[in-house]
């Protein structure tokens, strides 16, 4: 439902990596559609949409 995730052309739209600094490990995560529809990643969407607009102009 969310425009950014619906029209995504890159894997990083739905997948991301977090680093556990204490243990020096990486954790691969997925932005779940249900959470995205609830607006949990709204700040991420806004930042990424601005980057896309800058690239187009």
N, CA, C and O atoms as a GROMACS GRO file, in nm:
protein
  228
    1UNK      N    1   0.081  -0.120   0.000
    1UNK     CA    2   0.000   0.000   0.000
    1UNK      C    3   0.084   0.126   0.000
    1UNK      O    4   0.048   0.225  -0.063
    2UNK      N    5   0.197   0.123   0.071
    2UNK     CA    6   0.282   0.242   0.079
    2UNK      C    7   0.352   0.260  -0.056
    2UNK      O    8   0.411   0.165  -0.107
    3UNK      N    9   0.348   0.380  -0.114
    3UNK     CA   10   0.403   0.403  -0.247
    3UNK      C   11   0.551   0.366  -0.260
    3UNK      O   12   0.592   0.306  -0.359
    4UNK      N   13   0.631   0.401  -0.160
    4UNK     CA   14   0.775   0.374  -0.173
    4UNK      C   15   0.803   0.225  -0.183
    4UNK      O   16   0.881   0.183  -0.268
    5UNK      N   17   0.740   0.146  -0.099
    5UNK     CA   18   0.765   0.003  -0.100
    5UNK      C   19   0.698  -0.065  -0.219
    5UNK      O   20   0.748  -0.164  -0.271
    6UNK      N   21   0.585  -0.012  -0.262
    6UNK     CA   22   0.512  -0.071  -0.375
    6UNK      C   23   0.589  -0.052  -0.505
    6UNK      O   24   0.586  -0.140  -0.592
    7UNK      N   25   0.658   0.060  -0.519
    7UNK     CA   26   0.729   0.092  -0.643
    7UNK      C   27   0.880   0.071  -0.629
    7UNK      O   28   0.956   0.117  -0.714
    8UNK      N   29   0.923   0.004  -0.525
    8UNK     CA   30   1.066  -0.012  -0.498
    8UNK      C   31   1.137  -0.085  -0.611
    8UNK      O   32   1.086  -0.184  -0.665
    9UNK      N   33   1.255  -0.035  -0.645
    9UNK     CA   34   1.337  -0.099  -0.747
    9UNK      C   35   1.469  -0.148  -0.690
    9UNK      O   36   1.552  -0.202  -0.763
   10UNK      N   37   1.488  -0.131  -0.561
   10UNK     CA   38   1.611  -0.175  -0.496
   10UNK      C   39   1.577  -0.263  -0.377
   10UNK      O   40   1.476  -0.243  -0.311
   11UNK      N   41   1.661  -0.360  -0.350
   11UNK     CA   42   1.639  -0.452  -0.238
   11UNK      C   43   1.643  -0.381  -0.103
   11UNK      O   44   1.575  -0.421  -0.009
   12UNK      N   45   1.724  -0.274  -0.094
   12UNK     CA   46   1.738  -0.207   0.035
   12UNK      C   47   1.611  -0.137   0.080
   12UNK      O   48   1.602  -0.090   0.194
   13UNK      N   49   1.512  -0.128  -0.008
   13UNK     CA   50   1.384  -0.072   0.033
   13UNK      C   51   1.318  -0.160   0.138
   13UNK      O   52   1.255  -0.109   0.231
   14UNK      N   53   1.333  -0.289   0.125
   14UNK     CA   54   1.268  -0.382   0.218
   14UNK      C   55   1.366  -0.453   0.310
   14UNK      O   56   1.326  -0.507   0.414
   15UNK      N   57   1.493  -0.455   0.275
   15UNK     CA   58   1.593  -0.528   0.354
   15UNK      C   59   1.700  -0.432   0.403
   15UNK      O   60   1.740  -0.340   0.331
   16UNK      N   61   1.748  -0.454   0.524
   16UNK     CA   62   1.853  -0.369   0.579
   16UNK      C   63   1.940  -0.449   0.674
   16UNK      O   64   1.901  -0.556   0.721
   17UNK      N   65   2.058  -0.397   0.702
   17UNK     CA   66   2.154  -0.463   0.789
   17UNK      C   67   2.182  -0.373   0.908
   17UNK      O   68   2.205  -0.253   0.893
   18UNK      N   69   2.180  -0.432   1.027
   18UNK     CA   70   2.216  -0.361   1.149
   18UNK      C   71   2.341  -0.425   1.206
   18UNK      O   72   2.360  -0.546   1.197
   19UNK      N   73   2.427  -0.343   1.265
   19UNK     CA   74   2.548  -0.396   1.327
   19UNK      C   75   2.533  -0.396   1.478
   19UNK      O   76   2.492  -0.297   1.538
   20UNK      N   77   2.568  -0.509   1.539
   20UNK     CA   78   2.572  -0.522   1.684
   20UNK      C   79   2.715  -0.487   1.725
   20UNK      O   80   2.805  -0.571   1.716
   21UNK      N   81   2.736  -0.364   1.768
   21UNK     CA   82   2.871  -0.315   1.798
   21UNK      C   83   2.935  -0.389   1.914
   21UNK      O   84   3.057  -0.406   1.916
   22UNK      N   85   2.857  -0.433   2.009
   22UNK     CA   86   2.910  -0.502   2.125
   22UNK      C   87   2.977  -0.634   2.087
   22UNK      O   88   3.085  -0.666   2.137
   23UNK      N   89   2.912  -0.709   1.999
   23UNK     CA   90   2.965  -0.840   1.959
   23UNK      C   91   3.028  -0.839   1.820
   23UNK      O   92   3.075  -0.942   1.772
   24UNK      N   93   3.029  -0.723   1.754
   24UNK     CA   94   3.085  -0.708   1.620
   24UNK      C   95   3.020  -0.805   1.521
   24UNK      O   96   3.089  -0.870   1.442
   25UNK      N   97   2.888  -0.813   1.526
   25UNK     CA   98   2.812  -0.900   1.437
   25UNK      C   99   2.713  -0.817   1.356
   25UNK      O  100   2.674  -0.707   1.397
   26UNK      N  101   2.675  -0.871   1.242
   26UNK     CA  102   2.577  -0.805   1.157
   26UNK      C  103   2.447  -0.885   1.159
   26UNK      O  104   2.449  -1.008   1.163
   27UNK      N  105   2.336  -0.815   1.156
   27UNK     CA  106   2.205  -0.877   1.160
   27UNK      C  107   2.125  -0.828   1.040
   27UNK      O  108   2.103  -0.708   1.025
   28UNK      N  109   2.082  -0.920   0.956
   28UNK     CA  110   2.004  -0.885   0.837
   28UNK      C  111   1.856  -0.888   0.874
   28UNK      O  112   1.807  -0.986   0.931
   29UNK      N  113   1.784  -0.781   0.841
   29UNK     CA  114   1.643  -0.769   0.877
   29UNK      C  115   1.558  -0.733   0.756
   29UNK      O  116   1.610  -0.691   0.653
   30UNK      N  117   1.429  -0.750   0.771
   30UNK     CA  118   1.333  -0.718   0.665
   30UNK      C  119   1.228  -0.623   0.719
   30UNK      O  120   1.176  -0.641   0.830
   31UNK      N  121   1.196  -0.522   0.640
   31UNK     CA  122   1.086  -0.433   0.675
   31UNK      C  123   0.958  -0.503   0.631
   31UNK      O  124   0.932  -0.517   0.511
   32UNK      N  125   0.880  -0.545   0.726
   32UNK     CA  126   0.759  -0.623   0.696
   32UNK      C  127   0.647  -0.534   0.642
   32UNK      O  128   0.630  -0.421   0.688
   33UNK      N  129   0.572  -0.583   0.544
   33UNK     CA  130   0.464  -0.503   0.484
   33UNK      C  131   0.362  -0.454   0.586
   33UNK      O  132   0.315  -0.340   0.577
   34UNK      N  133   0.328  -0.536   0.683
   34UNK     CA  134   0.229  -0.495   0.783
   34UNK      C  135   0.281  -0.375   0.862
   34UNK      O  136   0.206  -0.281   0.889
   35UNK      N  137   0.409  -0.378   0.900
   35UNK     CA  138   0.467  -0.266   0.973
   35UNK      C  139   0.475  -0.141   0.886
   35UNK      O  140   0.451  -0.030   0.932
   36UNK      N  141   0.510  -0.160   0.758
   36UNK     CA  142   0.519  -0.046   0.666
   36UNK      C  143   0.382   0.018   0.648
   36UNK      O  144   0.371   0.141   0.645
   37UNK      N  145   0.278  -0.062   0.637
   37UNK     CA  146   0.143  -0.009   0.620
   37UNK      C  147   0.098   0.068   0.743
   37UNK      O  148   0.016   0.159   0.732
   38UNK      N  149   0.149   0.032   0.858
   38UNK     CA  150   0.115   0.103   0.982
   38UNK      C  151   0.197   0.231   0.999
   38UNK      O  152   0.174   0.307   1.093
   39UNK      N  153   0.293   0.253   0.910
   39UNK     CA  154   0.371   0.376   0.915
   39UNK      C  155   0.495   0.369   1.002
   39UNK      O  156   0.550   0.472   1.039
   40UNK      N  157   0.540   0.250   1.035
   40UNK     CA  158   0.657   0.233   1.122
   40UNK      C  159   0.784   0.288   1.056
   40UNK      O  160   0.874   0.334   1.126
   41UNK      N  161   0.791   0.284   0.924
   41UNK     CA  162   0.911   0.327   0.852
   41UNK      C  163   0.890   0.458   0.777
   41UNK      O  164   0.957   0.484   0.677
   42UNK      N  165   0.798   0.540   0.823
   42UNK     CA  166   0.762   0.664   0.753
   42UNK      C  167   0.883   0.756   0.736
   42UNK      O  168   0.901   0.814   0.629
   43UNK      N  169   0.966   0.772   0.839
   43UNK     CA  170   1.085   0.858   0.828
   43UNK      C  171   1.179   0.806   0.721
   43UNK      O  172   1.233   0.884   0.642
   44UNK      N  173   1.200   0.675   0.716
   44UNK     CA  174   1.284   0.614   0.613
   44UNK      C  175   1.227   0.643   0.475
   44UNK      O  176   1.301   0.679   0.383
   45UNK      N  177   1.096   0.626   0.458
   45UNK     CA  178   1.032   0.650   0.329
   45UNK      C  179   1.052   0.794   0.283
   45UNK      O  180   1.086   0.818   0.167
   46UNK      N  181   1.031   0.888   0.372
   46UNK     CA  182   1.044   1.030   0.338
   46UNK      C  183   1.186   1.061   0.293
   46UNK      O  184   1.205   1.128   0.192
   47UNK      N  185   1.286   1.013   0.366
   47UNK     CA  186   1.426   1.037   0.330
   47UNK      C  187   1.458   0.977   0.194
   47UNK      O  188   1.524   1.041   0.112
   48UNK      N  189   1.414   0.855   0.170
   48UNK     CA  190   1.444   0.789   0.043
   48UNK      C  191   1.372   0.854  -0.074
   48UNK      O  192   1.428   0.864  -0.183
   49UNK      N  193   1.249   0.898  -0.053
   49UNK     CA  194   1.176   0.965  -0.160
   49UNK      C  195   1.244   1.097  -0.197
   49UNK      O  196   1.247   1.134  -0.315
   50UNK      N  197   1.297   1.168  -0.098
   50UNK     CA  198   1.371   1.291  -0.126
   50UNK      C  199   1.496   1.262  -0.207
   50UNK      O  200   1.529   1.337  -0.299
   51UNK      N  201   1.567   1.155  -0.175
   51UNK     CA  202   1.687   1.118  -0.250
   51UNK      C  203   1.651   1.086  -0.395
   51UNK      O  204   1.724   1.123  -0.487
   52UNK      N  205   1.540   1.017  -0.415
   52UNK     CA  206   1.496   0.983  -0.551
   52UNK      C  207   1.462   1.109  -0.629
   52UNK      O  208   1.499   1.121  -0.746
   53UNK      N  209   1.393   1.203  -0.566
   53UNK     CA  210   1.359   1.329  -0.633
   53UNK      C  211   1.483   1.407  -0.672
   53UNK      O  212   1.489   1.466  -0.780
   54UNK      N  213   1.585   1.408  -0.584
   54UNK     CA  214   1.709   1.479  -0.613
   54UNK      C  215   1.781   1.417  -0.732
   54UNK      O  216   1.837   1.488  -0.815
   55UNK      N  217   1.779   1.285  -0.742
   55UNK     CA  218   1.845   1.217  -0.854
   55UNK      C  219   1.776   1.248  -0.986
   55UNK      O  220   1.841   1.259  -1.090
   56UNK      N  221   1.643   1.260  -0.982
   56UNK     CA  222   1.568   1.286  -1.105
   56UNK      C  223   1.586   1.428  -1.156
   56UNK      O  224   1.576   1.451  -1.277
   57UNK      N  225   1.613   1.524  -1.067
   57UNK     CA  226   1.624   1.663  -1.113
   57UNK      C  227   1.766   1.703  -1.139
   57UNK      O  228   1.791   1.817  -1.178
   0.00000   0.00000   0.00000
